[in-house]
Each structure stands twice: as structure tokens, then as C-alpha cells.
Amino acid sequence: MALGKDYATQECSIARALEIVGERWTLLVVRDALYGVRRYNDFLVHLGIPRAVLAARLQALTAEGILDKRRYQQSPPRDEYVPTDRGIALWPTLRSLGLWGREHFGEEKLRVFRHADCGTELGPYGECPACGTVVPVPDVEMVPGPALDPDPADPISRALLRPKRLLQPIEAEPAA
């Protein structure tokens, strides 16, 4: 018996959300978009995702209003994918999932998320302990943690070694 593609019999907001973001790779594409990855080839290189899967995920996320497809070059035509407010609203879910994974699988910190205004590491709910407020996504600074590979192979991972605010586009170094 083949698995269905939806949760039609479930009366549950989690099931409805999983219909949109529950496929393999989807949350990693959204994560990368929040980290500042914008271009198809950059997603491809950083995630190691099959081309057809990436194209399907980007199309679905665009259709659902999680990413916005924007033309950045006319000839040849090239687009970038930018998180919408709906996509940015997934940040607390991704943060919580990452914290859960670290806690339950004993991983060391790969990335540290801080309040850019004061430098304080965020609490578990995205709050700044020093300022006493939930930090808006554009004010979250991501820095490499102690367990992050200091010499990654791909240019996107190397660009993510530099401290940067979430949502700011990645500036990968050109290939040598």
C-alpha cells in the first residue's frame, strides 16, 4: 500500500503544517534561506541535495508563500529565493528543533545565535536574557560554534564561518 501525500483524515494543525514543510529536505532549505542562502546553485552545493528534489522543494515553498522567487539576472535568467514573513515565522520552530537535536543526540554547538545589539547568546525561546525581549529574526547574529568544521569544502559553508545576521544574503568567495 502506497503512502498518501497528505493527512486528510487528521484534524490537526501540525498535520496541516507537515503537508507543507514535512517532506525530507524542506526544513533544511528553509533553514538555509534564513541563513542567507538565496541562489539555486548555493542551495545545491551547501545541502548536497539532488537537483530535482531541490527544484521541487523551491517550487513548493514558493507556491506556499514561504519563499519569494525574485529575478536577479536577466540574461541568462536567474532567480533567487528570499524568505517571506511566512517563512521567517518558521525560525522559532527551526531553532527549537535544533536545540532538541543537540540535547537528545549529544551534539556540540555548531552555531551560536546571539542578539546582535548586545552580543548575548539567545535563550531557548529566542529571547535575549540580557535585554529581556524576544529578538526579531533580523537582529539575530549567527556565529560559528566550537564544533563547526573550521575548513569546510564548499564555499557556502566557508561563508557561514563568518559572523552574520540571519536573512542577510550569503556572500560566497569566488572559486580559486
Biotite code that builds the C-alpha atoms (Angstrom):
import biotite.structure as struc

atoms = struc.array([
    struc.Atom([0.000, 0.000, 0.000], chain_id="A", res_id=1, res_name="MET", atom_name="CA", element="C"),
    struc.Atom([1.444, 3.357, -1.028], chain_id="A", res_id=2, res_name="ALA", atom_name="CA", element="C"),
    struc.Atom([1.745, 6.164, 1.481], chain_id="A", res_id=3, res_name="LEU", atom_name="CA", element="C"),
    struc.Atom([-0.634, 9.044, 0.953], chain_id="A", res_id=4, res_name="GLY", atom_name="CA", element="C"),
    struc.Atom([0.674, 12.505, 0.210], chain_id="A", res_id=5, res_name="LYS", atom_name="CA", element="C"),
    struc.Atom([-1.414, 14.290, 2.801], chain_id="A", res_id=6, res_name="ASP", atom_name="CA", element="C"),
    struc.Atom([-3.014, 13.864, 6.203], chain_id="A", res_id=7, res_name="TYR", atom_name="CA", element="C"),
    struc.Atom([-6.609, 14.282, 5.070], chain_id="A", res_id=8, res_name="ALA", atom_name="CA", element="C"),
    struc.Atom([-8.012, 12.283, 7.975], chain_id="A", res_id=9, res_name="THR", atom_name="CA", element="C"),
    struc.Atom([-6.158, 14.321, 10.587], chain_id="A", res_id=10, res_name="GLN", atom_name="CA", element="C"),
    struc.Atom([-7.902, 17.299, 12.148], chain_id="A", res_id=11, res_name="GLU", atom_name="CA", element="C"),
    struc.Atom([-4.722, 18.856, 13.418], chain_id="A", res_id=12, res_name="CYS", atom_name="CA", element="C"),
    struc.Atom([-2.717, 21.991, 12.682], chain_id="A", res_id=13, res_name="SER", atom_name="CA", element="C"),
    struc.Atom([0.532, 20.005, 12.985], chain_id="A", res_id=14, res_name="ILE", atom_name="CA", element="C"),
    struc.Atom([-0.642, 17.673, 10.215], chain_id="A", res_id=15, res_name="ALA", atom_name="CA", element="C"),
    struc.Atom([-1.548, 20.642, 8.007], chain_id="A", res_id=16, res_name="ARG", atom_name="CA", element="C"),
    struc.Atom([1.876, 22.200, 8.625], chain_id="A", res_id=17, res_name="ALA", atom_name="CA", element="C"),
    struc.Atom([3.607, 18.900, 7.808], chain_id="A", res_id=18, res_name="LEU", atom_name="CA", element="C"),
    struc.Atom([1.848, 18.835, 4.433], chain_id="A", res_id=19, res_name="GLU", atom_name="CA", element="C"),
    struc.Atom([3.853, 21.959, 3.604], chain_id="A", res_id=20, res_name="ILE", atom_name="CA", element="C"),
    struc.Atom([7.175, 21.580, 5.456], chain_id="A", res_id=21, res_name="VAL", atom_name="CA", element="C"),
    struc.Atom([7.256, 17.881, 6.345], chain_id="A", res_id=22, res_name="GLY", atom_name="CA", element="C"),
    struc.Atom([8.982, 16.449, 3.286], chain_id="A", res_id=23, res_name="GLU", atom_name="CA", element="C"),
    struc.Atom([12.623, 15.473, 3.510], chain_id="A", res_id=24, res_name="ARG", atom_name="CA", element="C"),
    struc.Atom([14.960, 18.411, 2.805], chain_id="A", res_id=25, res_name="TRP", atom_name="CA", element="C"),
    struc.Atom([12.249, 21.082, 3.102], chain_id="A", res_id=26, res_name="THR", atom_name="CA", element="C"),
    struc.Atom([13.174, 22.419, 6.544], chain_id="A", res_id=27, res_name="LEU", atom_name="CA", element="C"),
    struc.Atom([16.860, 22.409, 5.584], chain_id="A", res_id=28, res_name="LEU", atom_name="CA", element="C"),
    struc.Atom([16.057, 24.540, 2.534], chain_id="A", res_id=29, res_name="VAL", atom_name="CA", element="C"),
    struc.Atom([14.135, 26.958, 4.784], chain_id="A", res_id=30, res_name="VAL", atom_name="CA", element="C"),
    struc.Atom([16.991, 26.919, 7.318], chain_id="A", res_id=31, res_name="ARG", atom_name="CA", element="C"),
    struc.Atom([19.498, 27.810, 4.615], chain_id="A", res_id=32, res_name="ASP", atom_name="CA", element="C"),
    struc.Atom([17.235, 30.578, 3.305], chain_id="A", res_id=33, res_name="ALA", atom_name="CA", element="C"),
    struc.Atom([17.113, 32.064, 6.822], chain_id="A", res_id=34, res_name="LEU", atom_name="CA", element="C"),
    struc.Atom([20.917, 31.754, 6.991], chain_id="A", res_id=35, res_name="TYR", atom_name="CA", element="C"),
    struc.Atom([21.088, 33.877, 3.831], chain_id="A", res_id=36, res_name="GLY", atom_name="CA", element="C"),
    struc.Atom([21.420, 31.300, 1.062], chain_id="A", res_id=37, res_name="VAL", atom_name="CA", element="C"),
    struc.Atom([19.486, 32.686, -1.907], chain_id="A", res_id=38, res_name="ARG", atom_name="CA", element="C"),
    struc.Atom([20.606, 31.064, -5.147], chain_id="A", res_id=39, res_name="ARG", atom_name="CA", element="C"),
    struc.Atom([19.750, 27.643, -6.545], chain_id="A", res_id=40, res_name="TYR", atom_name="CA", element="C"),
    struc.Atom([23.378, 26.575, -7.013], chain_id="A", res_id=41, res_name="ASN", atom_name="CA", element="C"),
    struc.Atom([24.260, 27.704, -3.490], chain_id="A", res_id=42, res_name="ASP", atom_name="CA", element="C"),
    struc.Atom([21.452, 25.571, -2.010], chain_id="A", res_id=43, res_name="PHE", atom_name="CA", element="C"),
    struc.Atom([22.611, 22.699, -4.213], chain_id="A", res_id=44, res_name="LEU", atom_name="CA", element="C"),
    struc.Atom([26.243, 22.917, -3.111], chain_id="A", res_id=45, res_name="VAL", atom_name="CA", element="C"),
    struc.Atom([25.577, 23.531, 0.582], chain_id="A", res_id=46, res_name="HIS", atom_name="CA", element="C"),
    struc.Atom([22.893, 20.886, 1.044], chain_id="A", res_id=47, res_name="LEU", atom_name="CA", element="C"),
    struc.Atom([24.149, 18.198, -1.332], chain_id="A", res_id=48, res_name="GLY", atom_name="CA", element="C"),
    struc.Atom([20.530, 17.737, -2.376], chain_id="A", res_id=49, res_name="ILE", atom_name="CA", element="C"),
    struc.Atom([19.534, 16.155, -5.710], chain_id="A", res_id=50, res_name="PRO", atom_name="CA", element="C"),
    struc.Atom([18.650, 18.793, -8.350], chain_id="A", res_id=51, res_name="ARG", atom_name="CA", element="C"),
    struc.Atom([15.134, 17.506, -8.973], chain_id="A", res_id=52, res_name="ALA", atom_name="CA", element="C"),
    struc.Atom([14.368, 17.433, -5.248], chain_id="A", res_id=53, res_name="VAL", atom_name="CA", element="C"),
    struc.Atom([15.688, 20.966, -4.747], chain_id="A", res_id=54, res_name="LEU", atom_name="CA", element="C"),
    struc.Atom([13.681, 22.274, -7.694], chain_id="A", res_id=55, res_name="ALA", atom_name="CA", element="C"),
    struc.Atom([10.520, 20.622, -6.321], chain_id="A", res_id=56, res_name="ALA", atom_name="CA", element="C"),
    struc.Atom([11.099, 21.963, -2.798], chain_id="A", res_id=57, res_name="ARG", atom_name="CA", element="C"),
    struc.Atom([11.784, 25.517, -4.006], chain_id="A", res_id=58, res_name="LEU", atom_name="CA", element="C"),
    struc.Atom([8.685, 25.406, -6.209], chain_id="A", res_id=59, res_name="GLN", atom_name="CA", element="C"),
    struc.Atom([6.515, 24.140, -3.333], chain_id="A", res_id=60, res_name="ALA", atom_name="CA", element="C"),
    struc.Atom([7.905, 26.657, -0.829], chain_id="A", res_id=61, res_name="LEU", atom_name="CA", element="C"),
    struc.Atom([7.309, 29.463, -3.325], chain_id="A", res_id=62, res_name="THR", atom_name="CA", element="C"),
    struc.Atom([3.777, 28.267, -4.059], chain_id="A", res_id=63, res_name="ALA", atom_name="CA", element="C"),
    struc.Atom([3.016, 28.199, -0.313], chain_id="A", res_id=64, res_name="GLU", atom_name="CA", element="C"),
    struc.Atom([4.343, 31.734, 0.201], chain_id="A", res_id=65, res_name="GLY", atom_name="CA", element="C"),
    struc.Atom([7.271, 30.659, 2.390], chain_id="A", res_id=66, res_name="ILE", atom_name="CA", element="C"),
    struc.Atom([9.872, 31.824, -0.114], chain_id="A", res_id=67, res_name="LEU", atom_name="CA", element="C"),
    struc.Atom([9.610, 34.590, -2.697], chain_id="A", res_id=68, res_name="ASP", atom_name="CA", element="C"),
    struc.Atom([11.236, 33.964, -6.093], chain_id="A", res_id=69, res_name="LYS", atom_name="CA", element="C"),
    struc.Atom([12.991, 37.098, -7.366], chain_id="A", res_id=70, res_name="ARG", atom_name="CA", element="C"),
    struc.Atom([14.865, 37.620, -10.613], chain_id="A", res_id=71, res_name="ARG", atom_name="CA", element="C"),
    struc.Atom([18.406, 38.888, -10.018], chain_id="A", res_id=72, res_name="TYR", atom_name="CA", element="C"),
    struc.Atom([19.760, 38.440, -13.550], chain_id="A", res_id=73, res_name="GLN", atom_name="CA", element="C"),
    struc.Atom([18.007, 38.756, -16.913], chain_id="A", res_id=74, res_name="GLN", atom_name="CA", element="C"),
    struc.Atom([20.441, 37.108, -19.319], chain_id="A", res_id=75, res_name="SER", atom_name="CA", element="C"),
    struc.Atom([20.563, 34.257, -18.723], chain_id="A", res_id=76, res_name="PRO", atom_name="CA", element="C"),
    struc.Atom([17.545, 34.418, -16.422], chain_id="A", res_id=77, res_name="PRO", atom_name="CA", element="C"),
    struc.Atom([18.450, 33.608, -12.833], chain_id="A", res_id=78, res_name="ARG", atom_name="CA", element="C"),
    struc.Atom([16.337, 33.810, -9.701], chain_id="A", res_id=79, res_name="ASP", atom_name="CA", element="C"),
    struc.Atom([16.965, 33.927, -6.003], chain_id="A", res_id=80, res_name="GLU", atom_name="CA", element="C"),
    struc.Atom([14.742, 32.720, -3.177], chain_id="A", res_id=81, res_name="TYR", atom_name="CA", element="C"),
    struc.Atom([14.073, 35.053, -0.257], chain_id="A", res_id=82, res_name="VAL", atom_name="CA", element="C"),
    struc.Atom([12.144, 34.131, 2.898], chain_id="A", res_id=83, res_name="PRO", atom_name="CA", element="C"),
    struc.Atom([8.769, 35.838, 3.228], chain_id="A", res_id=84, res_name="THR", atom_name="CA", element="C"),
    struc.Atom([7.195, 36.757, 6.560], chain_id="A", res_id=85, res_name="ASP", atom_name="CA", element="C"),
    struc.Atom([5.563, 33.331, 6.484], chain_id="A", res_id=86, res_name="ARG", atom_name="CA", element="C"),
    struc.Atom([8.990, 31.715, 6.035], chain_id="A", res_id=87, res_name="GLY", atom_name="CA", element="C"),
    struc.Atom([10.607, 33.861, 8.715], chain_id="A", res_id=88, res_name="ILE", atom_name="CA", element="C"),
    struc.Atom([7.861, 32.726, 11.094], chain_id="A", res_id=89, res_name="ALA", atom_name="CA", element="C"),
    struc.Atom([9.387, 29.218, 10.899], chain_id="A", res_id=90, res_name="LEU", atom_name="CA", element="C"),
    struc.Atom([12.535, 30.430, 12.723], chain_id="A", res_id=91, res_name="TRP", atom_name="CA", element="C"),
    struc.Atom([11.314, 29.527, 16.246], chain_id="A", res_id=92, res_name="PRO", atom_name="CA", element="C"),
    struc.Atom([10.396, 26.035, 15.024], chain_id="A", res_id=93, res_name="THR", atom_name="CA", element="C"),
    struc.Atom([13.793, 25.504, 13.399], chain_id="A", res_id=94, res_name="LEU", atom_name="CA", element="C"),
    struc.Atom([15.593, 26.886, 16.471], chain_id="A", res_id=95, res_name="ARG", atom_name="CA", element="C"),
    struc.Atom([13.618, 24.590, 18.782], chain_id="A", res_id=96, res_name="SER", atom_name="CA", element="C"),
    struc.Atom([14.236, 21.583, 16.552], chain_id="A", res_id=97, res_name="LEU", atom_name="CA", element="C"),
    struc.Atom([17.969, 22.334, 16.553], chain_id="A", res_id=98, res_name="GLY", atom_name="CA", element="C"),
    struc.Atom([18.061, 22.655, 20.343], chain_id="A", res_id=99, res_name="LEU", atom_name="CA", element="C"),
    struc.Atom([16.082, 19.417, 20.699], chain_id="A", res_id=100, res_name="TRP", atom_name="CA", element="C"),
    struc.Atom([18.523, 17.629, 18.378], chain_id="A", res_id=101, res_name="GLY", atom_name="CA", element="C"),
    struc.Atom([21.532, 18.894, 20.295], chain_id="A", res_id=102, res_name="ARG", atom_name="CA", element="C"),
    struc.Atom([20.040, 17.928, 23.659], chain_id="A", res_id=103, res_name="GLU", atom_name="CA", element="C"),
    struc.Atom([18.858, 14.462, 22.674], chain_id="A", res_id=104, res_name="HIS", atom_name="CA", element="C"),
    struc.Atom([21.690, 13.430, 20.385], chain_id="A", res_id=105, res_name="PHE", atom_name="CA", element="C"),
    struc.Atom([24.577, 14.900, 22.370], chain_id="A", res_id=106, res_name="GLY", atom_name="CA", element="C"),
    struc.Atom([25.828, 17.193, 19.652], chain_id="A", res_id=107, res_name="GLU", atom_name="CA", element="C"),
    struc.Atom([28.126, 20.065, 20.409], chain_id="A", res_id=108, res_name="GLU", atom_name="CA", element="C"),
    struc.Atom([27.277, 23.582, 19.318], chain_id="A", res_id=109, res_name="LYS", atom_name="CA", element="C"),
    struc.Atom([27.768, 24.013, 15.612], chain_id="A", res_id=110, res_name="LEU", atom_name="CA", element="C"),
    struc.Atom([26.362, 27.532, 15.546], chain_id="A", res_id=111, res_name="ARG", atom_name="CA", element="C"),
    struc.Atom([25.688, 30.112, 18.221], chain_id="A", res_id=112, res_name="VAL", atom_name="CA", element="C"),
    struc.Atom([22.839, 32.591, 17.880], chain_id="A", res_id=113, res_name="PHE", atom_name="CA", element="C"),
    struc.Atom([23.235, 35.939, 19.628], chain_id="A", res_id=114, res_name="ARG", atom_name="CA", element="C"),
    struc.Atom([21.371, 39.186, 19.969], chain_id="A", res_id=115, res_name="HIS", atom_name="CA", element="C"),
    struc.Atom([23.288, 41.383, 17.509], chain_id="A", res_id=116, res_name="ALA", atom_name="CA", element="C"),
    struc.Atom([22.621, 44.539, 19.548], chain_id="A", res_id=117, res_name="ASP", atom_name="CA", element="C"),
    struc.Atom([24.259, 43.344, 22.768], chain_id="A", res_id=118, res_name="CYS", atom_name="CA", element="C"),
    struc.Atom([26.117, 40.114, 21.858], chain_id="A", res_id=119, res_name="GLY", atom_name="CA", element="C"),
    struc.Atom([24.249, 37.945, 24.375], chain_id="A", res_id=120, res_name="THR", atom_name="CA", element="C"),
    struc.Atom([23.551, 34.344, 23.356], chain_id="A", res_id=121, res_name="GLU", atom_name="CA", element="C"),
    struc.Atom([19.845, 33.752, 22.828], chain_id="A", res_id=122, res_name="LEU", atom_name="CA", element="C"),
    struc.Atom([17.821, 31.735, 25.282], chain_id="A", res_id=123, res_name="GLY", atom_name="CA", element="C"),
    struc.Atom([15.868, 28.634, 24.223], chain_id="A", res_id=124, res_name="PRO", atom_name="CA", element="C"),
    struc.Atom([12.864, 30.626, 23.025], chain_id="A", res_id=125, res_name="TYR", atom_name="CA", element="C"),
    struc.Atom([14.824, 33.204, 21.021], chain_id="A", res_id=126, res_name="GLY", atom_name="CA", element="C"),
    struc.Atom([14.870, 35.662, 23.901], chain_id="A", res_id=127, res_name="GLU", atom_name="CA", element="C"),
    struc.Atom([17.807, 37.800, 24.934], chain_id="A", res_id=128, res_name="CYS", atom_name="CA", element="C"),
    struc.Atom([18.475, 37.120, 28.637], chain_id="A", res_id=129, res_name="PRO", atom_name="CA", element="C"),
    struc.Atom([20.268, 40.473, 28.998], chain_id="A", res_id=130, res_name="ALA", atom_name="CA", element="C"),
    struc.Atom([17.596, 42.617, 27.329], chain_id="A", res_id=131, res_name="CYS", atom_name="CA", element="C"),
    struc.Atom([14.567, 40.578, 28.378], chain_id="A", res_id=132, res_name="GLY", atom_name="CA", element="C"),
    struc.Atom([12.956, 40.598, 24.929], chain_id="A", res_id=133, res_name="THR", atom_name="CA", element="C"),
    struc.Atom([12.348, 38.121, 22.131], chain_id="A", res_id=134, res_name="VAL", atom_name="CA", element="C"),
    struc.Atom([14.869, 39.029, 19.436], chain_id="A", res_id=135, res_name="VAL", atom_name="CA", element="C"),
    struc.Atom([13.435, 39.674, 15.942], chain_id="A", res_id=136, res_name="PRO", atom_name="CA", element="C"),
    struc.Atom([14.989, 37.397, 13.316], chain_id="A", res_id=137, res_name="VAL", atom_name="CA", element="C"),
    struc.Atom([16.868, 40.227, 11.511], chain_id="A", res_id=138, res_name="PRO", atom_name="CA", element="C"),
    struc.Atom([18.555, 41.067, 14.839], chain_id="A", res_id=139, res_name="ASP", atom_name="CA", element="C"),
    struc.Atom([19.873, 37.521, 15.367], chain_id="A", res_id=140, res_name="VAL", atom_name="CA", element="C"),
    struc.Atom([23.590, 37.131, 14.714], chain_id="A", res_id=141, res_name="GLU", atom_name="CA", element="C"),
    struc.Atom([24.901, 33.682, 13.844], chain_id="A", res_id=142, res_name="MET", atom_name="CA", element="C"),
    struc.Atom([28.497, 32.819, 14.711], chain_id="A", res_id=143, res_name="VAL", atom_name="CA", element="C"),
    struc.Atom([30.390, 29.544, 14.337], chain_id="A", res_id=144, res_name="PRO", atom_name="CA", element="C"),
    struc.Atom([30.279, 27.300, 17.378], chain_id="A", res_id=145, res_name="GLY", atom_name="CA", element="C"),
    struc.Atom([33.169, 25.243, 18.751], chain_id="A", res_id=146, res_name="PRO", atom_name="CA", element="C"),
    struc.Atom([32.148, 22.046, 16.908], chain_id="A", res_id=147, res_name="ALA", atom_name="CA", element="C"),
    struc.Atom([31.820, 23.588, 13.428], chain_id="A", res_id=148, res_name="LEU", atom_name="CA", element="C"),
    struc.Atom([34.362, 22.362, 10.871], chain_id="A", res_id=149, res_name="ASP", atom_name="CA", element="C"),
    struc.Atom([36.875, 25.235, 10.535], chain_id="A", res_id=150, res_name="PRO", atom_name="CA", element="C"),
    struc.Atom([37.830, 24.209, 6.976], chain_id="A", res_id=151, res_name="ASP", atom_name="CA", element="C"),
    struc.Atom([34.711, 23.078, 5.088], chain_id="A", res_id=152, res_name="PRO", atom_name="CA", element="C"),
    struc.Atom([34.902, 22.045, 1.444], chain_id="A", res_id=153, res_name="ALA", atom_name="CA", element="C"),
    struc.Atom([32.091, 24.112, -0.055], chain_id="A", res_id=154, res_name="ASP", atom_name="CA", element="C"),
    struc.Atom([32.093, 27.906, -0.463], chain_id="A", res_id=155, res_name="PRO", atom_name="CA", element="C"),
    struc.Atom([28.729, 28.405, 1.272], chain_id="A", res_id=156, res_name="ILE", atom_name="CA", element="C"),
    struc.Atom([29.900, 26.605, 4.405], chain_id="A", res_id=157, res_name="SER", atom_name="CA", element="C"),
    struc.Atom([33.075, 28.721, 4.329], chain_id="A", res_id=158, res_name="ARG", atom_name="CA", element="C"),
    struc.Atom([30.987, 31.892, 4.037], chain_id="A", res_id=159, res_name="ALA", atom_name="CA", element="C"),
    struc.Atom([28.915, 30.747, 7.024], chain_id="A", res_id=160, res_name="LEU", atom_name="CA", element="C"),
    struc.Atom([32.097, 30.693, 9.129], chain_id="A", res_id=161, res_name="LEU", atom_name="CA", element="C"),
    struc.Atom([31.940, 34.487, 9.259], chain_id="A", res_id=162, res_name="ARG", atom_name="CA", element="C"),
    struc.Atom([29.597, 36.026, 11.827], chain_id="A", res_id=163, res_name="PRO", atom_name="CA", element="C"),
    struc.Atom([26.481, 37.344, 10.103], chain_id="A", res_id=164, res_name="LYS", atom_name="CA", element="C"),
    struc.Atom([22.917, 38.309, 10.817], chain_id="A", res_id=165, res_name="ARG", atom_name="CA", element="C"),
    struc.Atom([20.154, 35.970, 9.767], chain_id="A", res_id=166, res_name="LEU", atom_name="CA", element="C"),
    struc.Atom([18.404, 36.880, 6.499], chain_id="A", res_id=167, res_name="LEU", atom_name="CA", element="C"),
    struc.Atom([21.431, 38.785, 5.153], chain_id="A", res_id=168, res_name="GLN", atom_name="CA", element="C"),
    struc.Atom([22.409, 37.243, 1.808], chain_id="A", res_id=169, res_name="PRO", atom_name="CA", element="C"),
    struc.Atom([25.452, 34.984, 1.774], chain_id="A", res_id=170, res_name="ILE", atom_name="CA", element="C"),
    struc.Atom([28.493, 36.380, 0.058], chain_id="A", res_id=171, res_name="GLU", atom_name="CA", element="C"),
    struc.Atom([30.444, 33.320, -1.039], chain_id="A", res_id=172, res_name="ALA", atom_name="CA", element="C"),
    struc.Atom([34.042, 33.712, -2.079], chain_id="A", res_id=173, res_name="GLU", atom_name="CA", element="C"),
    struc.Atom([34.640, 33.071, -5.771], chain_id="A", res_id=174, res_name="PRO", atom_name="CA", element="C"),
    struc.Atom([36.259, 29.744, -6.674], chain_id="A", res_id=175, res_name="ALA", atom_name="CA", element="C"),
    struc.Atom([40.035, 29.944, -6.890], chain_id="A", res_id=176, res_name="ALA", atom_name="CA", element="C"),
])
